[in-house]
Amino acid sequence: MKVKVQKIDGKAAGDVELNDEVFGVEPRADILHRVVTWQLENRRGTARPTRERSDVARTGKKFGAQKGSGGARHGDRGAPIFIGGGKAHGARKRDFNQSLNKKVRALGLKMALSSKAKDGLIVVDSLELTDAKTKALKAQFDNNGWNGKVLFVDGDTVNDGFKKAARNLPGINVLPAMGANVYDILKHDTLVLTKDAVAKLEGRFNG
């Protein structure tokens, strides 16, 4: 699959050949749903567990006489009614992590990239800016028609000047190639890859 390459300012910069095994896979809703669900479930946090009666380090020795004290017949300092005792019915740690085969995860990423290759994929030569200013970058985006949510994926690291110029623009997000994932790709209207990102993503599967 051959795709035209452009610069950030919209000028043509040749073309690049995309690997059909990565960018030409027919998307399946069930695979994409499984991968997105796996991602979101693994992001879930949980309440910090409280220490219950069996978790506190208090003596279990009977600390008072059975009769004659005029008080209740207690036998354990770890009871919830005492200071330092365990909490009754406290929050418990829950594990939301799901397992998903690596092959399914890889297939989901290929399908996400392929879905954008059909509609919403732009390849640029690099993210280097001559004027690394937010106002100038916004003007270039408007000139290119990059509206809505746009995800930029660079090579090993994201260009520092571009990252700083784009961080205050709403709907604009940047990631290195290693951080590319199904959820973020599908969540954005447009996916912009650098030539380095294309090489890294293809090498990620071929390697």
Buried (B, 14 or more C-beta within 10 A) or exposed (E): EEBEBBBBEEEEBEEBEBBEEBBBBEBEEEBBEBBBEBBEEEEEEEEEEBBBBEEBEBEEEEEEEEEEEEEEEBEBBBBEEBEEBBBEEBEEEEEEEEEBEEEEBBBBBBBBBBBBBEEBBBBBBBBEBEEBEBEBBBEBBEEBEBEEBBBBBBBEEBBEBBBBBBEEBEBBBBBBBEEBBBBBBBEBBBBBBBBBBBBBBBEBBEE
